[in-house]
C-alpha cells in the first residue's frame, strides 16, 4: 500500500503527489501558486514553476501572481540594491562574474509579510537583481492606506 502525503501546495492526496517533482508538476498543471523551496540556478536566480510556465515577454510576474491566485495574492518587490548588505553589493558591482553570482546566492531577501513567499529572483534590465514575493492582497492595501 502506498502512503500518500498531502501536497504542500494544494493539500491534495492524489497518487501523483508521491514525490516532490510530481507534486510540483501536478500543481503547475493545475496552476497552483504556493510556497516552494527555491532551487537557484548557478547564477543565483530562480522563478516559481507556476509563474515560469505562464511567463511571456508581454506579461509581468505581478500579473501572473494575481492570475494564478485568482486575485488573493499580489506581488511585493524587493531590490538587491536596496536590500543587500554592503559587502554583497560591492561584490556584485566590483567582482568577477563568479563573485557577482556568489553575491546573489548570498542574498536571502525576506517579505515584509509573514505569509509572503518567494516567487522570483531574477535580474531585471532596469533595476538589477530583484526578488518578488507573493503576499496576501489585503496586506498591500493596508500598507498603502497607512
C-alpha positions in Angstrom: 0.0 0.0 0.0 1.3 3.4 -1.0 1.4 6.1 1.6 0.2 9.4 0.2 1.5 12.7 1.6 -0.6 15.8 1.2 0.8 18.2 -1.4 2.3 21.2 0.3 1.0 23.4 -2.5 -2.6 22.2 -2.8 -3.3 19.7 0.1 -4.2 17.0 -2.5 -3.5 13.4 -1.7 -3.5 12.2 -5.3 -1.2 9.4 -6.3 0.7 11.9 -8.5 1.8 13.6 -5.3 4.2 10.9 -4.1 7.4 12.8 -4.9 8.3 16.5 -4.9 8.9 16.6 -8.6 5.5 15.1 -9.3 4.0 17.4 -6.8 5.4 20.4 -8.5 4.4 19.2 -12.0 0.8 18.4 -10.9 0.5 21.8 -9.1 2.0 23.6 -12.1 -0.5 21.8 -14.4 -3.3 23.0 -12.1 -1.7 26.5 -11.8 -1.4 26.3 -8.0 0.7 29.1 -6.7 2.0 28.0 -3.3 5.3 28.2 -1.4 8.2 26.1 -2.8 11.8 25.8 -1.8 13.7 27.7 -4.5 16.2 25.7 -6.5 18.5 28.5 -7.6 20.4 28.4 -10.8 24.2 28.7 -10.9 23.8 32.5 -11.2 21.6 32.6 -8.1 18.3 33.2 -9.7 15.0 31.3 -9.6 11.4 31.6 -10.8 8.5 29.7 -9.3 7.5 26.9 -11.8 3.9 28.1 -11.9 5.0 31.5 -12.9 7.6 30.2 -15.3 5.1 28.1 -17.1 2.9 31.1 -17.9 5.6 33.8 -18.3 5.9 35.6 -21.6 7.6 38.9 -22.6 4.2 40.6 -22.5 3.2 39.6 -19.0 4.6 40.8 -15.7 5.3 38.5 -12.8 2.9 40.6 -10.7 0.1 40.0 -13.2 0.8 36.2 -13.1 0.7 36.2 -9.3 -2.7 37.8 -9.3 -4.0 35.5 -12.1 -2.7 32.3 -10.6 -4.1 33.1 -7.1 -7.4 34.4 -8.5 -6.8 37.8 -7.0 -5.9 36.6 -3.5 -2.2 37.4 -3.8 -0.3 40.3 -5.2 3.4 41.0 -5.8 5.9 42.6 -3.4 9.2 43.7 -5.0 12.5 43.9 -3.1 15.6 45.2 -4.9 19.0 43.8 -4.2 20.4 47.4 -4.5 18.3 48.5 -1.5 18.3 45.2 0.5 21.8 43.7 0.2 24.4 44.3 2.8 27.3 46.4 1.6 29.8 43.6 1.2 27.4 41.7 -1.1 26.6 44.8 -3.0 30.2 45.7 -3.5 31.0 42.1 -4.5 28.1 42.2 -7.1 29.2 45.5 -8.6 33.0 45.2 -8.4 33.5 41.5 -8.6 34.1 39.0 -11.4 31.1 37.3 -12.8 31.6 34.4 -10.4 31.8 36.8 -7.5 28.7 38.6 -8.6 26.8 35.2 -8.8 28.1 34.4 -5.3 26.7 37.7 -4.1 23.3 36.9 -5.4 23.5 33.4 -3.8 24.3 35.0 -0.5 21.3 37.4 -0.8 18.3 36.0 1.1 15.6 38.6 0.9 12.6 38.4 3.2 9.0 39.5 2.5 7.6 42.2 4.8 4.5 40.0 5.2 4.7 36.9 7.5 2.7 34.9 4.9 4.6 36.1 1.9 6.6 33.6 -0.2 9.2 34.0 -2.9 8.1 33.6 -6.5 11.1 35.0 -8.4 14.7 36.0 -8.0 15.8 37.4 -11.4 17.9 40.1 -13.0 15.8 43.0 -14.3 17.4 45.0 -17.0 16.3 48.3 -15.3 16.6 47.5 -11.6 19.2 44.7 -11.4 18.7 41.7 -9.1 15.1 41.7 -8.0 13.1 39.5 -5.7 9.3 39.2 -6.0 7.2 37.7 -3.2 3.5 36.7 -3.4 1.7 38.3 -0.4 -2.0 38.4 0.6 -3.8 41.2 -1.3 -5.1 42.8 1.9 -1.5 43.3 3.2 -0.7 45.6 0.4 -4.0 47.5 0.7 -3.4 48.1 4.4 0.2 49.3 3.8 -0.9 51.7 1.1 -3.6 53.4 3.2 -1.5 53.9 6.3 
